[in-house]
Amino acid sequence: MDSLLHDLRYSTRQLSGHRSFSITAFLTLALVIGANVAIFAGISSVLLAVASALAGLGLGWAGVRALFVLGVDQLRRTAGVTTILTWAVIAASPLVAAQGSDPPERDSQATAFVNVSVLTMEDETLLHNQTVVVRQGRIATLAPAGSLTPADGALIVDGAGRTLLPGLVDAHVHLDPWVGARPDFGDAPLFLAHGVTSVINLRGDATTLEWKRRIAEGTLLAPNLYTSGEFFNEPRVNTPEEAAAEVQAQAAAGYDLIKFREVIDFETGQVLTTSGLAEDALLALHEAARQAGLPVVGHAPYRVGLDGMLAAGHSLAHTNELANVYFMPPLDLGSGMVMLARWSFLALLLLVVIGALVTLVGWLRRGSAAPEPARPAGILVPAATALAVAVAAAVLWILVVPPGRLFGNLALLLVLSALVAVLLGLALVMIRRVMVAARSPEGSRSHTILAVATALAALALVAGVALATAFAWRGSNWAVHRVARRCADASIWVQSTLVLYETVQAARDGYRIEEQKQLPAFQYLSAELQESWGRIPGLIPPWMGRIWSRHPVFTRELLGALHRQGVPIMAGTDALGAPFVIPGHSLHRELALLGECGLTPYQVLWTATVGPARFLGLGPEFGTIAEGKRADLILVEGDPTSNLACLARPEGVMVRGVWLPRAQLDRMLEDLRPTADPEPVPDVVK
């Protein structure tokens, strides 16, 4: 039905828009009126003459009346035939006018995709047997193949058995020299050859803006470039006034969005941000950005936490940033709950050792006599038991807290909670024995003080383990979906970058460097970057990679929950921002991972077409196939709504109306292949 309505709308528009239609219709209708008047007058004269003759023969008025009825009926039929002929002439008028007019001019600037299936991305409908005409970098016409003949001179691209869809967008890339990107957007062919016609660069400068200008002018063949400016955080900005002024400065410079991230000294690679932007400055940033029409995306604002982030409507540049700010324990182990549990455990361990030594000395002095109740031996057993329970709880916590091997396991979370109850019971036993010992006249003061300190350390340990257990419950299914619902209510966006966590996790295996080197796309990286990535140290300790080996799995489950709750997702990779995240190639792995999160193929495509365009506020400009929109298109074999893998090697790519067939894309890639010995680049990576 959608295809039929599309055909009818197009046919009506084409007929009514023809320049000869109105004139021909007017002249034909005038002819009809004149013809009907003439026919009526002629038939009336004949009827009157016949009536007079019949009356002379004595037919009478009844016969005359019958004759008039017969004549009028004939007149109606004649007028009907005339009307039918009239509308036939009207319908044929464009064809007649075309035959009589000058032949159409040759259109060497147009490209026509014929007999092609079209996925407009305005909905999931696949329009079959269509013609798409592109002219002057814009989509000029989308119509059924049989209703349109491309102009002479247009480049004809046969789309039989193929699907035309909007070009892909990688919503998170890095193109600055600090990460090893080629100068002058030299890595552009890697993106284009994989169907990426637009990128969102998340750190730019005046040089990046110059690339953007040249791309728009058509003097630099590359994906459409949208870029942020320098990273936004303290100490570059600190107060609300400074935050608003920085937003205004970046908007005036021509940047497209704001990137919030820890500030880095690019000479040394040192992170300069300490505590992060305060809440009032963060809110001022977002308010100023809204007024300037610039979206904000970036790392989580750790200083204000999840509540402050959602209050500001702060979109995230990585799925994992949501995990970092709420679900996962801090990697520096400096949070209150971790510090409390750690130091209270060490204190209790020390006091138990001291108590054991005091008890042992007392035994040695008195022989085998039993210790007095006032001595520390009365609480040593429950204290030592509490230490053992705390160790068991710590091991279990490592397994169930995201992204532990058994994160979110409900049964183990209940066991962990039961261990907290056991710890609390042991602490209460110790407190009761201390109170009894304190009232005993036989106890020594030093022993009582030691017993009190031990009981207090046990209580602190209970508090630390209880807080850590509550944190572990954040990884439960219901808690994940509750946070996802809050993100949806706050109208934030999330850039996926799932492929990044696969890469980071692979660091524990040395990045599987030899395996990565066999990828065809790896061969087209610069020689310097190939050499640099080959000697990159692991980003995470191997022991952590083994304990939390399901980090990529948790991230995918988190993104799936966000999607199900209605949080809009953009497909981004962090291309060139981390080792072995290869431009273009990595986006197709990203799309496959999004499919593993529960998104349908159409929904996956939405994250790499419609979504980024809407996030930038440029939905009317690109992201779908419609007349008037920028001609960023990819042509693939097969149907991507049933098989996303067909996107990986497009038959051709069109960027801003420039058609790049597969053979030309391959030549562009070959031109990237290094031929000289590489010069090393710094070890500093993002």
ZAMARGU-4260 file (C-alpha; in steps of 0.2 Angstrom, whole numbers, plus 5000, padded with zeros to 4 digits):
<rodrens>
0) 5000/5000/5000 | 5014/5012/5004 | 5022/5009/4987 | 5005/5012/4978 | 5002/5028/4987
5) 5020/5034/4983 | 5016/5030/4964 | 5000/5039/4964 | 5007/5054/4973 | 5021/5055/4960
10) 5010/5053/4945 | 4998/5067/4951 | 5013/5078/4955 | 5021/5075/4938 | 5004/5078/4928
15) 4999/5094/4937 | 5016/5101/4936 | 5019/5100/4917 | 5020/5117/4910 | 5008/5113/4895
20) 4995/5105/4906 | 4985/5121/4911 | 4985/5129/4893 | 4980/5112/4885 | 4966/5109/4897
25) 4959/5127/4895 | 4958/5126/4876 | 4951/5108/4876 | 4937/5113/4888 | 4933/5128/4878
30) 4932/5117/4863 | 4920/5105/4872 | 4908/5119/4877 | 4908/5126/4859 | 4906/5108/4852
35) 4891/5104/4863 | 4883/5121/4859 | 4885/5117/4840 | 4879/5099/4842 | 4864/5105/4852
40) 4859/5118/4840 | 4860/5107/4825 | 4850/5093/4833 | 4837/5105/4838 | 4835/5112/4821
45) 4833/5094/4814 | 4821/5090/4827 | 4810/5105/4823 | 4810/5102/4805 | 4805/5084/4807
50) 4792/5088/4820 | 4784/5101/4808 | 4784/5087/4794 | 4776/5074/4805 | 4763/5086/4812
55) 4758/5089/4793 | 4756/5071/4791 | 4744/5071/4806 | 4756/5062/4819 | 4750/5073/4833
60) 4758/5081/4848 | 4761/5064/4857 | 4772/5058/4842 | 4781/5075/4842 | 4785/5073/4861
65) 4792/5056/4859 | 4803/5062/4845 | 4810/5076/4856 | 4813/5064/4870 | 4823/5053/4858
70) 4833/5068/4852 | 4838/5074/4869 | 4844/5057/4874 | 4854/5056/4858 | 4861/5074/4862
75) 4866/5068/4880 | 4875/5053/4873 | 4884/5064/4860 | 4889/5076/4874 | 4896/5061/4884
80) 4907/5055/4870 | 4913/5072/4867 | 4918/5074/4886 | 4927/5057/4886 | 4937/5063/4870
85) 4940/5079/4879 | 4948/5071/4894 | 4958/5059/4883 | 4965/5075/4875 | 4969/5082/4892
90) 4978/5067/4898 | 4988/5066/4882 | 4992/5084/4882 | 5009/5083/4890 | 5014/5069/4878
95) 5008/5080/4863 | 5017/5095/4870 | 5033/5085/4872 | 5032/5079/4854 | 5030/5096/4848
100) 5043/5104/4859 | 5062/5105/4858 | 5071/5090/4863 | 5077/5090/4882 | 5094/5097/4885
105) 5108/5085/4890 | 5111/5084/4909 | 5129/5079/4912 | 5127/5085/4930 | 5114/5072/4935
110) 5116/5054/4941 | 5101/5042/4940 | 5100/5026/4950 | 5088/5015/4940 | 5078/4999/4944
115) 5084/5000/4962 | 5077/4996/4979 | 5077/5011/4990 | 5077/5011/5009 | 5073/5029/5013
120) 5075/5026/5032 | 5059/5037/5034 | 5051/5020/5039 | 5055/5002/5037 | 5047/5000/5020
125) 5058/4995/5006 | 5053/5003/4989 | 5056/4991/4975 | 5060/4996/4956 | 5063/5014/4959
130) 5073/5028/4950 | 5082/5041/4960 | 5089/5056/4952 | 5103/5066/4959 | 5107/5084/4953
135) 5119/5097/4960 | 5123/5087/4976 | 5104/5085/4980 | 5091/5071/4978 | 5080/5079/4964
140) 5068/5065/4961 | 5062/5048/4969 | 5050/5039/4958 | 5044/5023/4952 | 5056/5017/4938
145) 5042/5016/4925 | 5036/5034/4928 | 5052/5043/4924 | 5065/5043/4910 | 5082/5051/4916
150) 5088/5065/4906 | 5100/5063/4891 | 5118/5064/4897 | 5114/5059/4915 | 5126/5045/4923
155) 5115/5029/4924 | 5119/5017/4938 | 5110/5001/4937 | 5102/4996/4953 | 5095/4979/4949
160) 5096/4967/4964 | 5104/4981/4974 | 5098/4993/4988 | 5101/5012/4989 | 5101/5019/5007
165) 5107/5034/5016 | 5126/5035/5019 | 5132/5030/5036 | 5138/5041/5050 | 5151/5037/5062
170) 5146/5048/5077 | 5162/5047/5087 | 5179/5048/5078 | 5196/5057/5081 | 5205/5066/5067
175) 5218/5076/5076 | 5237/5072/5074 | 5239/5068/5093 | 5230/5051/5089 | 5241/5048/5074
180) 5228/5053/5061 | 5234/5058/5044 | 5236/5077/5040 | 5223/5085/5028 | 5210/5072/5032
185) 5221/5059/5024 | 5211/5044/5031 | 5195/5050/5022 | 5196/5035/5009 | 5195/5023/5023
190) 5179/5030/5029 | 5172/5032/5011 | 5176/5015/5006 | 5166/5008/5020 | 5151/5018/5016
195) 5154/5032/5029 | 5148/5048/5022 | 5148/5059/5038 | 5158/5059/5054 | 5157/5068/5070
200) 5175/5072/5076 | 5176/5075/5095 | 5191/5086/5096 | 5195/5099/5083 | 5204/5115/5080
205) 5206/5129/5067 | 5214/5116/5055 | 5199/5105/5057 | 5187/5119/5053 | 5197/5123/5037
210) 5194/5105/5032 | 5176/5107/5035 | 5175/5122/5024 | 5185/5114/5010 | 5173/5098/5011
215) 5158/5109/5009 | 5165/5119/4994 | 5169/5102/4986 | 5188/5105/4985 | 5192/5091/4998
220) 5184/5074/4994 | 5180/5067/5011 | 5165/5063/5022 | 5155/5077/5028 | 5163/5084/5044
225) 5155/5089/5060 | 5167/5094/5074 | 5168/5099/5092 | 5182/5111/5098 | 5194/5108/5112
230) 5189/5097/5127 | 5178/5106/5139 | 5181/5104/5158 | 5191/5111/5172 | 5204/5118/5173
235) 5201/5126/5156 | 5184/5133/5163 | 5179/5133/5181 | 5165/5145/5184 | 5147/5147/5177
240) 5153/5163/5168 | 5168/5155/5161 | 5158/5140/5155 | 5145/5151/5146 | 5159/5161/5138
245) 5168/5146/5131 | 5152/5139/5123 | 5149/5156/5115 | 5167/5156/5109 | 5166/5139/5101
250) 5149/5143/5093 | 5157/5159/5085 | 5172/5149/5079 | 5160/5137/5069 | 5160/5121/5079
255) 5145/5110/5078 | 5145/5103/5096 | 5153/5103/5113 | 5164/5089/5119 | 5165/5087/5138
260) 5180/5077/5144 | 5194/5078/5156 | 5207/5091/5149 | 5224/5084/5144 | 5241/5091/5142
265) 5245/5085/5124 | 5263/5088/5126 | 5265/5076/5141 | 5249/5066/5140 | 5245/5071/5158
270) 5227/5073/5163 | 5225/5090/5170 | 5207/5089/5176 | 5206/5084/5195 | 5189/5085/5203
275) 5179/5090/5187 | 5167/5104/5183 | 5155/5109/5198 | 5136/5107/5196 | 5133/5126/5193
280) 5146/5127/5180 | 5139/5111/5171 | 5122/5118/5171 | 5128/5134/5164 | 5137/5125/5150
285) 5121/5116/5145 | 5111/5131/5146 | 5123/5141/5135 | 5124/5127/5123 | 5105/5126/5121
290) 5104/5144/5117 | 5118/5143/5105 | 5110/5128/5096 | 5125/5116/5100 | 5122/5099/5107
295) 5134/5093/5121 | 5141/5076/5122 | 5155/5068/5132 | 5162/5059/5147 | 5151/5058/5162
300) 5152/5072/5174 | 5159/5062/5189 | 5159/5076/5201 | 5140/5078/5201 | 5136/5060/5198
305) 5121/5052/5190 | 5108/5064/5197 | 5118/5079/5192 | 5121/5072/5174 | 5103/5068/5171
310) 5097/5085/5178 | 5108/5094/5165 | 5102/5082/5151 | 5121/5077/5148 | 5123/5066/5133
315) 5136/5052/5134 | 5150/5049/5121 | 5152/5031/5127 | 5140/5018/5134 | 5153/5014/5147
320) 5152/5031/5154 | 5135/5027/5162 | 5143/5012/5169 | 5158/5022/5176 | 5147/5035/5184
325) 5135/5023/5192 | 5137/5004/5190 | 5155/5000/5191 | 5167/5003/5206 | 5180/5016/5204
330) 5196/5010/5196 | 5206/5020/5208 | 5198/5011/5223 | 5197/5028/5232 | 5178/5029/5235
335) 5171/5030/5252 | 5164/5013/5252 | 5179/5005/5246 | 5190/5015/5258 | 5179/5011/5273
340) 5179/4992/5269 | 5197/4991/5266 | 5203/5001/5281 | 5191/4994/5293 | 5196/4976/5287
345) 5215/4980/5290 | 5211/4988/5307 | 5201/4973/5313 | 5214/4961/5307 | 5228/4971/5316
350) 5217/4971/5332 | 5214/4953/5331 | 5232/4949/5329 | 5236/4960/5344 | 5222/4952/5354
355) 5229/4935/5350 | 5246/4940/5355 | 5240/4947/5372 | 5230/4931/5375 | 5245/4920/5371
360) 5256/4930/5383 | 5243/4928/5396 | 5242/4910/5394 | 5260/4908/5395 | 5261/4917/5411
365) 5247/4907/5419 | 5249/4891/5411 | 5234/4883/5404 | 5221/4893/5414 | 5207/4899/5404
370) 5207/4918/5399 | 5196/4929/5410 | 5181/4936/5401 | 5188/4954/5403 | 5203/4949/5392
375) 5202/4951/5373 | 5201/4932/5370 | 5182/4934/5373 | 5179/4943/5356 | 5193/4935/5346
380) 5183/4921/5340 | 5169/4932/5333 | 5181/4944/5327 | 5191/4931/5317 | 5175/4924/5310
385) 5170/4941/5304 | 5187/4943/5295 | 5184/4926/5286 | 5166/4931/5282 | 5172/4948/5275
390) 5185/4939/5264 | 5171/4928/5257 | 5160/4943/5254 | 5174/4952/5245 | 5177/4937/5233
395) 5159/4936/5230 | 5157/4955/5227 | 5171/4954/5214 | 5161/4941/5205 | 5144/4950/5205
400) 5148/4968/5204 | 5148/4974/5186 | 5157/4969/5176 | 5162/4954/5186 | 5160/4937/5178
405) 5143/4934/5187 | 5137/4952/5187 | 5118/4953/5191 | 5116/4935/5197 | 5101/4936/5209
410) 5105/4921/5219 | 5123/4927/5222 | 5117/4944/5227 | 5106/4937/5240 | 5120/4926/5247
415) 5131/4942/5247 | 5117/4951/5257 | 5116/4936/5269 | 5134/4938/5272 | 5131/4956/5277
420) 5118/4950/5290 | 5131/4937/5297 | 5144/4951/5299 | 5131/4962/5308 | 5127/4947/5320
425) 5145/4944/5324 | 5148/4963/5327 | 5133/4963/5339 | 5140/4948/5348 | 5156/4957/5351
430) 5148/4972/5357 | 5138/4962/5370 | 5154/4953/5376 | 5162/4970/5377 | 5148/4977/5388
435) 5149/4962/5399 | 5168/4963/5401 | 5167/4982/5405 | 5155/4979/5420 | 5167/4965/5426
440) 5178/4970/5441 | 5191/4958/5436 | 5195/4965/5419 | 5210/4976/5415 | 5207/4993/5408
445) 5219/4989/5393 | 5210/4973/5389 | 5194/4982/5389 | 5200/4996/5377 | 5207/4983/5365
450) 5190/4974/5365 | 5180/4990/5362 | 5192/4995/5348 | 5190/4978/5340 | 5171/4979/5341
455) 5171/4996/5333 | 5182/4990/5319 | 5170/4976/5316 | 5155/4988/5315 | 5165/4999/5303
460) 5168/4983/5292 | 5150/4979/5292 | 5146/4997/5286 | 5159/4995/5272 | 5153/4978/5266
465) 5135/4984/5267 | 5138/4999/5256 | 5148/4988/5244 | 5134/4975/5243 | 5121/4989/5240
470) 5133/4995/5226 | 5133/4977/5218 | 5114/4977/5218 | 5115/4991/5205 | 5120/4978/5192
475) 5104/4968/5194 | 5092/4968/5180 | 5078/4979/5188 | 5091/4992/5193 | 5099/4993/5176
480) 5081/4996/5168 | 5077/5009/5181 | 5092/5019/5177 | 5089/5017/5159 | 5071/5024/5161
485) 5078/5039/5170 | 5090/5042/5156 | 5076/5042/5144 | 5066/5054/5154 | 5081/5066/5154
490) 5081/5065/5135 | 5100/5061/5134 | 5108/5053/5119 | 5121/5039/5120 | 5135/5036/5107
495) 5138/5017/5108 | 5157/5014/5105 | 5154/4995/5109 | 5169/4990/5098 | 5180/5000/5109
500) 5177/4989/5124 | 5181/4974/5114 | 5197/4982/5109 | 5201/4987/5127 | 5197/4970/5134
505) 5209/4962/5121 | 5223/4972/5129 | 5225/4958/5141 | 5229/4947/5127 | 5242/4959/5119
510) 5228/4966/5108 | 5230/4950/5098 | 5242/4960/5087 | 5246/4947/5074 | 5228/4944/5072
515) 5224/4962/5070 | 5238/4965/5057 | 5229/4952/5045 | 5214/4963/5044 | 5213/4971/5026
520) 5209/4988/5033 | 5224/4988/5044 | 5235/4988/5029 | 5229/5005/5024 | 5233/5014/5040
525) 5248/5025/5040 | 5265/5016/5042 | 5268/5027/5058 | 5251/5021/5066 | 5254/5003/5061
530) 5271/5003/5070 | 5264/5013/5085 | 5249/5002/5088 | 5261/4987/5087 | 5270/4992/5102
535) 5256/5000/5113 | 5256/4994/5131 | 5240/4987/5138 | 5228/4999/5145 | 5222/4988/5159
540) 5231/4976/5170 | 5230/4958/5165 | 5223/4953/5182 | 5209/4965/5180 | 5205/4959/5162
545) 5204/4942/5168 | 5193/4946/5184 | 5181/4957/5174 | 5182/4949/5157 | 5163/4951/5154
550) 5165/4970/5153 | 5160/4970/5135 | 5145/4959/5139 | 5139/4971/5153 | 5141/4986/5141
555) 5130/4978/5128 | 5117/4973/5140 | 5117/4991/5147 | 5115/4998/5129 | 5101/4985/5126
560) 5092/4991/5141 | 5094/5010/5136 | 5087/5006/5119 | 5072/4996/5126 | 5068/5011/5137
565) 5068/5023/5122 | 5085/5031/5124 | 5091/5037/5107 | 5107/5028/5102 | 5120/5034/5089
570) 5133/5022/5082 | 5150/5028/5086 | 5167/5019/5087 | 5180/5031/5094 | 5189/5027/5077
575) 5208/5032/5079 | 5205/5037/5097 | 5211/5020/5103 | 5222/5006/5096 | 5215/4995/5083
580) 5199/5005/5081 | 5201/5007/5062 | 5192/5020/5052 | 5177/5014/5043 | 5180/4995/5046
585) 5176/4997/5065 | 5159/5005/5061 | 5153/4988/5053 | 5158/4979/5069 | 5149/4992/5079
590) 5133/4989/5069 | 5135/4970/5072 | 5137/4973/5091 | 5121/4984/5091 | 5112/4970/5083
595) 5118/4958/5097 | 5110/4971/5109 | 5093/4967/5103 | 5091/4980/5090 | 5082/4975/5073
600) 5092/4979/5057 | 5082/4994/5054 | 5085/5001/5071 | 5103/4997/5069 | 5103/5007/5053
605) 5094/5021/5062 | 5108/5023/5074 | 5120/5027/5059 | 5109/5038/5048 | 5094/5046/5056
610) 5100/5047/5074 | 5116/5057/5071 | 5107/5069/5060 | 5094/5072/5072 | 5106/5074/5087
615) 5115/5088/5077 | 5098/5096/5073 | 5101/5092/5054 | 5087/5080/5051 | 5080/5090/5036
620) 5098/5090/5028 | 5103/5072/5028 | 5100/5055/5036 | 5085/5049/5025 | 5082/5048/5006
625) 5070/5062/5001 | 5069/5075/4988 | 5079/5090/4992 | 5091/5082/5004 | 5109/5080/5002
630) 5114/5066/4991 | 5124/5055/5003 | 5120/5037/4998 | 5127/5020/4997 | 5123/5006/4985
635) 5124/4988/4992 | 5121/4971/4985 | 5106/4963/4993 | 5094/4969/5007 | 5102/4977/5023
640) 5086/4976/5032 | 5088/4957/5033 | 5107/4956/5032 | 5118/4970/5039 | 5134/4962/5033
645) 5130/4968/5015 | 5135/4985/5020 | 5153/4981/5023 | 5158/4982/5005 | 5147/4994/4996
650) 5146/4993/4977 | 5147/5012/4977 | 5146/5027/4988 | 5139/5045/4984 | 5145/5059/4995
655) 5137/5076/4992 | 5132/5070/4974 | 5149/5064/4969 | 5148/5046/4964 | 5162/5034/4969
660) 5160/5016/4961 | 5168/5002/4969 | 5183/5002/4958 | 5187/5020/4962 | 5185/5017/4980
665) 5198/5002/4979 | 5210/5013/4970 | 5208/5026/4983 | 5212/5013/4996 | 5227/5007/4987
670) 5234/5025/4986 | 5234/5024/5006 | 5245/5008/5007 | 5261/5013/5015 | 5277/5011/5004
675) 5290/5019/5015 | 5298/5014/5032 | 5288/5022/5046 | 5293/5035/5058 | 5288/5031/5076
680) 5275/5042/5084 | 5273/5045/5103 | 5266/5031/5114 | 5253/5042/5121 | 5235/5036/5116
685) 5218/5040/5122
</rodrens>
